[in-house]
Amino acid sequence: MALKKVVACGIDVHKQVLVACAVDDDGHAQQWLHAKNDPDGLQTLKEWLSKHQIKVVGFESTGSYWKQLYEALEEDFTVHVANARMVKHIPDCKTDKRDARWLGQLLAKGLFPSSYVPPKWQRELRELTRFRLQLVDKQTQVVNQLRALLDRYHVDVIRHFSSWHLQACYHVLQQLAQGITSWEALLASTQDGRTRKALERKKDVLEPLVHQSNRMPRSARLQLQCLLEQLQLLSEQISRVWEQICHFIDTQTPPWFRHQVTLAMTLPGMGKVSVISLLAEIGKIQRFPTGDQLVSWAGLNPYVHESAGKRYTGFITKQGNKYVRKVLYSCVKPTLRAKRSPFAAFYRRLRKRNKPGRVAAVAVMAKMLRVLHSMLRHNQPYLRDKEGTRRKS
């Protein structure tokens, strides 16, 4: 019997192996290929697809292993990527060959739920912004370890400063790690006039802590020194990554993206770092016709269960972009502290209705995202009147 024309190919992606199945328009498997997930294997796959005149390829977004496959095929083939949740096969019948054939059948029948894959420049920008967020998380973890170590010996110096980044605070921590236990020696160790004045202003609270540091053993001072070195290294790395992000935006991004950055920075609580991280995830706002769709894509929509006419709602689904939620949460904190911020007023109204603090904060995050969607869709900055409330344009 003659083979039917191959119309699509499903690929089951693994860390080291690729299993490809070419199917005809009826969804029947016609050709198979097993290849390694490395440069040589990707080249073999491309030649095999070209040999059988296959132009449509589909696979799951498995971990990070699909990215190199997508980049290898995107220029010469029509590539579809699906969320693994949306293409699950029948349970208890799972093999690599079955998975590849199932993906090919979905493609051949037009039932493959394709996910959005951003252009190459946006993917690269995402890698940079996400890496910066990871470094910031590591820095926060080290700071928490540092404060736990200081609390153990009742010498938490950081709580008397607005941040450990301040030169005076960092100087005190360094001197404690080196073994200084007297206030006079601490003052004598600094040659900077501003640092010395900052320490003298806080003498009443810092002097007892310096004397209390006598209880710190040598092992604790070694831990303190290592943690300070980690913080210094992470700070330098974060600065280097941020410089690369700024350079990339100035040279590699399209004009419309830079314009969106300018507009989004007019939103209360949004700084340049947060805006760039947020827009690198969102991309073109035209992908979301409504603000509710953008909120749902971010995973900030409430869980809904309806059966027999009874409807239940719960916490947010979190089935969305976790980086957007993380950036928005970091923007909410300073926004709620502002007295004349409209988002702070919205938060206070929710609290008066006995909404829990975390629930109200999530509601503010969703509201910020809807306002941002409206601003970008209508190409208008955020407008406020003299009372600080938003003014309709």
GUMAR-395518 format. One line per field, with one value per residue (C-alpha): residue number from 1; residue in three letters; y, z, x. Coordinates in nm, 4 decimals, padded with zeros to 6 digits, always signed. Each point is the difference from the previous one (the first is absolute). Layout:
N
vexba <- c(NUM,...)
dogu <- c(ALA,...)
north <- c(Y,...)
up <- c(Z,...)
east <- c(X,...)
This chain:
393
vexba <- c(1,2,3,4,5,6,7,8,9,10,11,12,13,14,15,16,17,18,19,20,21,22,23,24,25,26,27,28,29,30,31,32,33,34,35,36,37,38,39,40,41,42,43,44,45,46,47,48,49,50,51,52,53,54,55,56,57,58,59,60,61,62,63,64,65,66,67,68,69,70,71,72,73,74,75,76,77,78,79,80,81,82,83,84,85,86,87,88,89,90,91,92,93,94,95,96,97,98,99,100,101,102,103,104,105,106,107,108,109,110,111,112,113,114,115,116,117,118,119,120,121,122,123,124,125,126,127,128,129,130,131,132,133,134,135,136,137,138,139,140,141,142,143,144,145,146,147,148,149,150,151,152,153,154,155,156,157,158,159,160,161,162,163,164,165,166,167,168,169,170,171,172,173,174,175,176,177,178,179,180,181,182,183,184,185,186,187,188,189,190,191,192,193,194,195,196,197,198,199,200,201,202,203,204,205,206,207,208,209,210,211,212,213,214,215,216,217,218,219,220,221,222,223,224,225,226,227,228,229,230,231,232,233,234,235,236,237,238,239,240,241,242,243,244,245,246,247,248,249,250,251,252,253,254,255,256,257,258,259,260,261,262,263,264,265,266,267,268,269,270,271,272,273,274,275,276,277,278,279,280,281,282,283,284,285,286,287,288,289,290,291,292,293,294,295,296,297,298,299,300,301,302,303,304,305,306,307,308,309,310,311,312,313,314,315,316,317,318,319,320,321,322,323,324,325,326,327,328,329,330,331,332,333,334,335,336,337,338,339,340,341,342,343,344,345,346,347,348,349,350,351,352,353,354,355,356,357,358,359,360,361,362,363,364,365,366,367,368,369,370,371,372,373,374,375,376,377,378,379,380,381,382,383,384,385,386,387,388,389,390,391,392,393)
dogu <- c(MET,ALA,LEU,LYS,LYS,VAL,VAL,ALA,CYS,GLY,ILE,ASP,VAL,HIS,LYS,GLN,VAL,LEU,VAL,ALA,CYS,ALA,VAL,ASP,ASP,ASP,GLY,HIS,ALA,GLN,GLN,TRP,LEU,HIS,ALA,LYS,ASN,ASP,PRO,ASP,GLY,LEU,GLN,THR,LEU,LYS,GLU,TRP,LEU,SER,LYS,HIS,GLN,ILE,LYS,VAL,VAL,GLY,PHE,GLU,SER,THR,GLY,SER,TYR,TRP,LYS,GLN,LEU,TYR,GLU,ALA,LEU,GLU,GLU,ASP,PHE,THR,VAL,HIS,VAL,ALA,ASN,ALA,ARG,MET,VAL,LYS,HIS,ILE,PRO,ASP,CYS,LYS,THR,ASP,LYS,ARG,ASP,ALA,ARG,TRP,LEU,GLY,GLN,LEU,LEU,ALA,LYS,GLY,LEU,PHE,PRO,SER,SER,TYR,VAL,PRO,PRO,LYS,TRP,GLN,ARG,GLU,LEU,ARG,GLU,LEU,THR,ARG,PHE,ARG,LEU,GLN,LEU,VAL,ASP,LYS,GLN,THR,GLN,VAL,VAL,ASN,GLN,LEU,ARG,ALA,LEU,LEU,ASP,ARG,TYR,HIS,VAL,ASP,VAL,ILE,ARG,HIS,PHE,SER,SER,TRP,HIS,LEU,GLN,ALA,CYS,TYR,HIS,VAL,LEU,GLN,GLN,LEU,ALA,GLN,GLY,ILE,THR,SER,TRP,GLU,ALA,LEU,LEU,ALA,SER,THR,GLN,ASP,GLY,ARG,THR,ARG,LYS,ALA,LEU,GLU,ARG,LYS,LYS,ASP,VAL,LEU,GLU,PRO,LEU,VAL,HIS,GLN,SER,ASN,ARG,MET,PRO,ARG,SER,ALA,ARG,LEU,GLN,LEU,GLN,CYS,LEU,LEU,GLU,GLN,LEU,GLN,LEU,LEU,SER,GLU,GLN,ILE,SER,ARG,VAL,TRP,GLU,GLN,ILE,CYS,HIS,PHE,ILE,ASP,THR,GLN,THR,PRO,PRO,TRP,PHE,ARG,HIS,GLN,VAL,THR,LEU,ALA,MET,THR,LEU,PRO,GLY,MET,GLY,LYS,VAL,SER,VAL,ILE,SER,LEU,LEU,ALA,GLU,ILE,GLY,LYS,ILE,GLN,ARG,PHE,PRO,THR,GLY,ASP,GLN,LEU,VAL,SER,TRP,ALA,GLY,LEU,ASN,PRO,TYR,VAL,HIS,GLU,SER,ALA,GLY,LYS,ARG,TYR,THR,GLY,PHE,ILE,THR,LYS,GLN,GLY,ASN,LYS,TYR,VAL,ARG,LYS,VAL,LEU,TYR,SER,CYS,VAL,LYS,PRO,THR,LEU,ARG,ALA,LYS,ARG,SER,PRO,PHE,ALA,ALA,PHE,TYR,ARG,ARG,LEU,ARG,LYS,ARG,ASN,LYS,PRO,GLY,ARG,VAL,ALA,ALA,VAL,ALA,VAL,MET,ALA,LYS,MET,LEU,ARG,VAL,LEU,HIS,SER,MET,LEU,ARG,HIS,ASN,GLN,PRO,TYR,LEU,ARG,ASP,LYS,GLU,GLY,THR,ARG,ARG,LYS,SER)
north <- c(+00.0000,+00.3438,+00.2395,+00.3046,+00.3485,+00.1118,+00.3258,+00.0531,-00.1223,-00.0356,-00.0029,-00.1294,+00.2069,-00.1223,+00.1162,-00.2354,-00.1569,+00.1174,-00.2364,+00.1243,-00.1449,+00.1092,-00.0459,+00.0281,+00.1977,-00.2899,+00.0050,-00.3303,-00.0308,-00.0252,+00.0620,-00.0087,+00.1530,-00.0332,+00.2649,+00.1484,+00.3417,+00.1574,+00.2057,-00.3115,-00.1481,+00.3265,+00.0105,-00.3626,+00.0926,+00.2952,-00.2129,-00.2691,+00.2562,+00.1473,-00.3467,-00.0804,+00.3537,+00.0702,+00.3685,-00.0129,-00.1121,-00.0088,-00.0878,+00.0729,+00.2717,-00.2500,+00.1798,+00.1964,-00.2816,+00.1224,+00.3365,-00.1204,-00.2134,+00.3000,+00.2220,-00.2685,-00.0406,+00.3403,+00.1399,-00.2939,-00.1520,+00.0973,-00.0838,-00.0389,-00.0229,-00.1128,+00.0053,-00.3583,+00.0336,+00.0611,-00.3067,-00.2760,-00.3487,-00.2781,-00.1072,-00.3364,-00.0167,+00.2264,-00.0684,+00.2319,-00.1317,+00.0350,+00.3582,+00.0951,-00.1594,+00.1704,+00.3424,-00.0690,-00.1054,+00.3201,+00.2024,-00.1919,+00.0509,+00.3694,-00.0599,+00.0943,+00.2756,+00.2197,+00.2260,+00.3442,+00.0029,+00.3547,+00.1188,-00.0621,+00.3466,-00.0305,-00.3482,+00.1308,+00.2956,-00.2368,-00.2095,+00.3081,+00.1363,-00.3427,-00.0577,+00.3346,-00.0979,-00.3249,+00.1881,+00.2341,-00.3015,-00.1457,+00.3334,+00.0075,-00.3540,+00.0954,+00.3097,-00.2185,-00.2361,+00.2985,+00.1382,-00.3439,-00.0265,+00.3448,-00.0696,-00.3108,+00.2210,+00.2984,+00.2340,+00.0677,+00.3219,+00.0067,+00.0807,+00.3395,+00.0970,+00.0290,-00.2523,-00.2062,+00.1725,+00.3182,+00.0603,+00.0520,-00.3256,-00.2001,+00.1469,-00.1066,-00.3539,-00.0230,+00.1139,-00.2478,-00.2774,+00.1101,-00.0177,+00.3617,+00.0015,+00.3592,+00.3157,+00.2045,-00.2512,+00.0042,+00.3789,-00.0069,-00.2562,+00.2367,+00.2792,+00.1200,+00.3057,-00.0758,-00.3559,+00.1195,+00.2556,-00.2628,-00.2295,+00.2769,+00.0841,-00.3610,-00.0379,-00.0678,-00.3121,-00.1197,+00.0211,-00.2682,-00.2271,+00.0365,-00.0954,-00.2874,-00.1377,-00.1253,-00.3098,-00.0841,-00.2894,-00.0156,-00.2400,+00.2498,+00.2804,-00.2236,-00.0642,+00.3733,+00.0747,-00.2628,+00.1301,+00.3573,-00.1165,-00.1773,+00.3152,+00.2094,-00.2457,-00.0197,+00.3797,+00.0261,-00.2697,+00.1675,+00.3290,-00.1678,-00.1742,+00.3245,+00.1828,-00.2730,+00.0287,+00.3769,-00.0426,-00.2713,+00.2204,+00.2926,-00.2080,-00.3133,+00.0779,+00.1575,+00.3628,-00.1004,-00.1904,+00.2979,+00.2160,-00.2470,+00.0221,+00.3796,-00.0215,-00.2698,+00.1969,+00.2602,-00.2595,+00.0518,-00.2499,-00.0947,+00.0584,-00.0668,-00.3385,-00.1214,+00.1379,-00.1654,-00.3338,+00.0190,+00.1011,-00.2570,-00.2630,+00.1623,+00.1059,+00.1522,+00.1054,-00.0646,-00.3706,+00.0713,+00.1590,+00.0689,+00.0661,-00.3056,-00.2233,+00.1496,-00.0588,-00.3597,-00.0528,+00.1171,-00.2512,+00.2674,-00.1065,-00.1838,-00.3730,-00.0775,-00.3231,-00.0224,-00.3075,-00.0439,+00.3758,+00.0470,+00.2196,+00.0076,+00.2311,-00.0320,+00.1289,+00.1023,-00.2840,+00.0829,-00.1755,+00.2725,+00.1930,-00.0134,+00.2700,+00.2523,-00.0759,+00.0336,+00.3387,+00.1327,-00.1025,+00.1876,+00.3081,-00.0263,+00.0390,+00.3551,+00.0985,-00.0820,+00.2134,+00.3091,+00.2201,+00.1439,-00.3067,-00.1077,-00.3623,+00.0576,+00.1497,-00.3058,-00.2241,+00.1895,-00.0333,-00.3749,-00.0218,+00.1909,-00.2729,-00.2504,-00.1413,-00.1653,+00.1937,-00.2514,-00.0246,+00.3792,+00.0156,-00.2530,+00.2064,+00.3053,-00.2011,-00.0915,+00.3599,+00.1267,-00.2493,+00.1096,+00.3666,-00.0780,-00.1844,+00.2992,+00.2404,-00.2054,-00.0831,+00.3657,+00.1262,+00.2451,+00.0697,-00.0252,+00.3257,+00.1267,+00.3051,+00.2101,-00.2450,-00.2852,-00.1948,-00.1164,+00.2411,-00.1327,+00.1325)
up <- c(+00.0000,-00.0957,+00.2768,+00.0353,-00.0132,+00.3284,+00.1244,+00.3520,+00.2530,+00.3762,+00.2109,+00.3553,+00.1595,+00.2745,+00.1453,-00.2122,-00.2493,-00.2697,-00.1294,-00.3211,-00.1692,-00.3481,-00.0558,-00.3019,-00.0228,+00.1626,+00.3002,-00.0798,+00.0770,-00.3158,+00.1050,+00.3262,+00.1113,+00.3204,+00.0402,+00.2746,+00.1364,-00.0898,-00.2979,-00.2105,+00.0833,-00.0842,-00.3367,-00.0644,+00.0871,-00.2395,-00.2850,+00.0750,-00.0025,-00.3292,-00.1566,+00.0725,-00.0953,+00.3442,+00.0703,+00.3146,+00.3298,+00.3520,+00.3458,+00.3697,+00.1932,+00.2150,+00.2581,-00.1835,-00.2433,-00.2658,-00.0437,-00.1951,-00.2188,-00.0728,-00.0897,-00.2334,-00.1888,+00.0095,-00.3169,-00.2339,+00.1392,+00.1473,+00.3669,+00.2546,+00.3736,+00.2470,+00.3755,+00.1222,+00.2056,-00.3186,-00.1951,+00.2612,-00.1427,+00.1350,+00.3425,+00.0466,-00.3697,-00.0048,-00.2054,-00.1940,-00.3346,+00.1057,+00.1154,-00.3291,-00.2043,+00.2124,-00.0579,-00.3745,-00.0067,+00.1742,-00.2564,-00.2959,+00.1228,+00.0842,+00.3719,+00.1232,+00.2681,-00.1043,+00.2606,-00.0711,-00.0489,+00.0008,-00.2619,+00.0499,+00.1389,+00.2614,+00.1008,+00.0533,+00.2024,+00.2097,+00.0742,+00.1295,+00.2112,+00.1467,+00.0828,+00.1790,+00.2031,+00.0953,+00.1177,+00.2067,+00.1584,+00.0893,+00.1479,+00.2126,+00.1181,+00.1051,+00.1832,+00.1901,+00.0951,+00.1134,+00.2179,+00.1485,+00.0947,+00.1622,+00.1824,+00.1517,+00.1922,+00.0399,-00.2171,-00.2900,-00.1251,-00.3267,+00.1631,+00.1071,-00.3628,-00.2952,-00.1963,+00.0294,-00.3224,+00.1946,+00.0413,+00.3771,+00.0551,-00.2211,+00.1793,+00.3401,-00.1266,-00.1434,+00.3262,+00.2017,-00.2318,+00.0585,+00.3777,+00.1163,+00.3275,+00.1291,-00.1136,+00.0000,-00.2264,-00.2361,-00.0379,-00.0430,-00.2805,-00.2397,-00.1907,-00.1794,+00.1632,-00.1099,+00.1280,+00.3314,+00.0430,-00.0854,+00.2681,+00.2601,-00.0596,+00.0858,+00.2913,+00.2546,-00.1824,-00.1610,+00.2969,+00.2066,-00.3054,-00.0589,+00.3610,-00.0288,-00.2941,+00.2553,+00.0231,-00.3667,-00.0372,-00.2736,-00.2049,-00.0076,-00.1118,-00.2823,-00.1103,+00.0148,-00.2187,-00.2572,-00.0182,-00.0501,-00.2839,-00.1619,+00.0257,-00.1558,-00.2873,-00.0641,+00.0006,-00.2628,-00.2132,+00.0209,-00.1123,-00.2945,-00.1124,+00.0274,-00.2137,-00.2623,+00.0114,-00.0572,-00.2871,-00.1550,+00.0157,-00.1623,-00.2851,-00.0568,+00.0843,-00.2468,+00.0490,+00.1091,+00.2981,+00.1175,-00.0346,+00.2148,+00.2660,+00.0074,+00.0341,+00.2694,+00.2186,+00.0561,+00.1970,+00.3798,+00.1619,-00.3266,-00.0324,-00.3010,+00.1256,+00.0664,-00.3269,-00.2150,+00.1806,-00.0390,-00.3656,-00.0914,+00.1098,-00.1545,-00.3369,-00.2361,+00.1927,-00.3086,+00.0866,+00.2783,-00.1226,+00.3563,+00.3339,+00.1492,-00.2500,+00.1037,+00.3673,-00.0775,-00.1950,+00.3084,+00.2193,+00.2110,-00.0820,+00.2741,-00.0116,-00.1132,+00.0373,-00.1212,+00.0117,-00.0065,+00.0053,+00.3098,-00.0471,+00.2305,-00.0180,+00.1846,+00.0057,-00.3140,-00.2375,-00.0389,-00.3375,-00.1803,-00.0223,+00.3444,-00.0896,-00.0640,+00.3408,+00.1685,-00.1614,+00.0776,+00.3643,+00.0313,-00.1426,+00.2334,+00.3214,-00.0604,-00.1658,+00.3091,+00.2182,-00.2114,+00.1575,-00.3207,-00.2196,-00.1552,+00.0411,+00.3715,+00.0285,-00.1775,+00.2428,+00.3027,-00.1337,-00.0277,+00.3507,+00.1353,-00.1535,+00.2184,-00.2869,+00.1196,-00.0729,-00.2481,-00.1866,-00.0257,-00.1220,-00.2751,-00.1002,-00.0282,-00.2195,-00.2342,-00.0073,-00.0854,-00.2858,-00.1371,+00.0171,-00.1737,-00.2740,-00.0534,-00.0160,-00.2561,-00.2120,-00.0236,-00.0185,+00.2880,+00.3176,+00.3447,+00.0859,+00.3508,+00.1319,+00.2968,+00.2486,-00.1398,-00.1475,-00.3577,-00.2518,-00.3020,-00.3245)
east <- c(+00.0000,+00.1379,+00.0871,-00.2222,+00.1451,+00.1523,-00.1535,+00.1368,+00.2543,-00.0337,+00.3167,+00.0310,+00.2775,+00.2306,+00.3281,+00.2103,-00.2433,-00.2430,-00.2709,-00.1665,-00.3077,-00.1153,-00.3751,-00.2307,-00.3243,-00.1887,+00.2333,+00.1707,+00.3699,+00.2126,+00.3609,+00.1966,+00.3275,+00.2022,+00.2705,+00.2133,-00.0900,+00.3334,+00.1314,+00.0666,-00.3380,-00.1783,+00.1750,-00.1054,-00.3592,+00.0009,+00.1317,-00.2606,-00.2832,+00.1221,+00.0351,-00.3657,-00.1150,-00.1436,-00.0666,-00.2151,+00.1534,-00.1427,+00.1294,-00.0535,+00.1804,+00.1880,+00.2159,+00.2673,+00.0827,-00.2438,+00.1730,+00.3027,-00.2313,-00.2226,+00.2955,+00.1357,-00.3305,-00.1697,+00.1618,-00.0753,-00.3203,-00.3369,+00.0526,-00.2808,+00.0686,-00.2658,-00.0368,+00.0360,-00.3208,-00.1991,+00.1168,+00.0020,-00.0462,-00.2238,+00.1316,+00.1763,+00.0905,+00.3027,+00.3113,+00.2275,-00.1267,-00.3644,+00.0620,+00.1684,-00.2797,-00.2652,+00.1553,+00.0194,-00.3653,-00.1067,+00.1957,-00.1446,-00.3579,+00.0475,-00.0522,+00.3477,-00.0312,+00.2925,+00.1558,+00.1410,+00.3760,+00.1457,+00.2508,+00.3684,+00.0868,-00.2763,+00.1127,+00.3527,-00.1270,-00.2094,+00.3063,+00.1806,-00.2873,-00.0789,+00.3643,+00.0096,-00.3082,+00.1711,+00.3077,-00.2173,-00.1714,+00.3397,+00.1029,-00.3149,+00.0715,+00.3540,-00.1281,-00.2473,+00.2824,+00.2050,-00.2776,-00.0684,+00.3673,-00.0013,-00.3278,+00.1528,+00.2443,-00.2377,+00.2085,-00.2376,+00.1557,-00.1975,-00.3349,+00.1349,+00.0734,-00.2329,+00.2084,+00.3151,+00.1157,+00.0744,+00.3708,-00.0258,-00.1919,+00.2344,+00.3005,-00.1334,-00.0637,+00.3499,+00.1567,-00.2057,+00.1202,+00.3595,-00.0397,-00.0431,-00.1944,+00.0335,-00.1741,+00.3213,+00.1748,-00.2972,+00.0131,+00.3768,-00.0287,-00.1770,+00.1697,-00.3129,-00.1576,-00.3576,+00.0179,+00.1411,-00.2816,-00.2621,+00.1418,+00.0160,-00.3676,-00.0899,+00.2406,-00.2754,-00.1207,+00.3227,+00.2383,-00.1842,-00.0118,+00.3736,+00.0714,-00.2503,+00.2011,+00.2581,-00.2185,+00.0553,+00.2468,+00.2610,-00.2122,-00.2894,+00.2320,+00.1252,-00.3589,-00.0682,+00.3022,-00.0994,-00.3570,+00.1219,+00.2262,-00.2942,-00.2116,+00.2747,+00.0413,-00.3750,-00.0286,+00.2725,-00.1628,-00.3416,+00.1558,+00.1744,-00.3188,-00.1968,+00.2544,-00.0328,-00.3807,+00.0143,+00.2459,-00.2172,-00.3117,+00.1815,+00.1442,-00.2120,-00.3632,-00.2488,-00.1140,-00.3510,+00.1438,+00.2038,-00.3127,-00.1949,+00.2699,-00.0356,-00.3795,+00.0042,+00.2396,-00.2738,-00.1998,+00.0320,+00.2342,+00.1709,+00.3743,+00.2171,+00.1174,-00.3546,-00.1363,+00.2657,-00.0392,-00.3780,-00.0086,+00.2648,-00.2517,-00.3093,+00.1398,-00.2554,-00.3062,-00.2172,+00.0156,-00.2496,-00.3257,-00.1164,+00.1604,-00.1716,+00.1798,+00.3323,-00.0860,-00.0945,+00.3251,+00.1901,-00.1852,-00.1692,-00.3569,-00.1939,-00.0582,-00.3582,-00.1931,-00.3607,-00.2193,-00.3794,-00.0484,+00.2131,+00.3044,+00.3015,+00.2996,+00.3260,+00.3555,+00.1831,+00.0866,+00.3736,-00.0283,+00.1873,+00.3238,+00.1635,+00.2545,-00.2794,-00.1500,+00.3388,+00.0712,-00.3475,+00.0276,+00.3279,-00.1768,-00.2989,+00.2007,+00.1298,-00.3283,-00.2057,+00.2268,-00.0690,-00.2675,-00.1485,+00.0311,-00.3345,+00.1054,+00.0614,-00.3487,-00.1430,+00.1900,-00.1390,-00.3555,+00.0428,+00.1424,-00.3010,-00.2166,+00.1899,+00.2018,+00.3245,+00.3159,+00.1405,-00.3319,-00.0177,+00.3617,-00.0753,-00.3031,+00.2263,+00.2405,-00.2861,-00.1206,+00.3490,+00.0171,-00.3387,+00.0991,+00.3298,-00.1900,-00.2285,+00.2962,+00.1900,-00.3055,-00.1010,+00.3591,-00.0502,+00.1995,-00.1517,-00.1801,-00.0726,-00.1774,+00.1087,-00.1527,+00.2090,-00.2921,+00.0002,-00.1539,-00.1849,+00.1423)
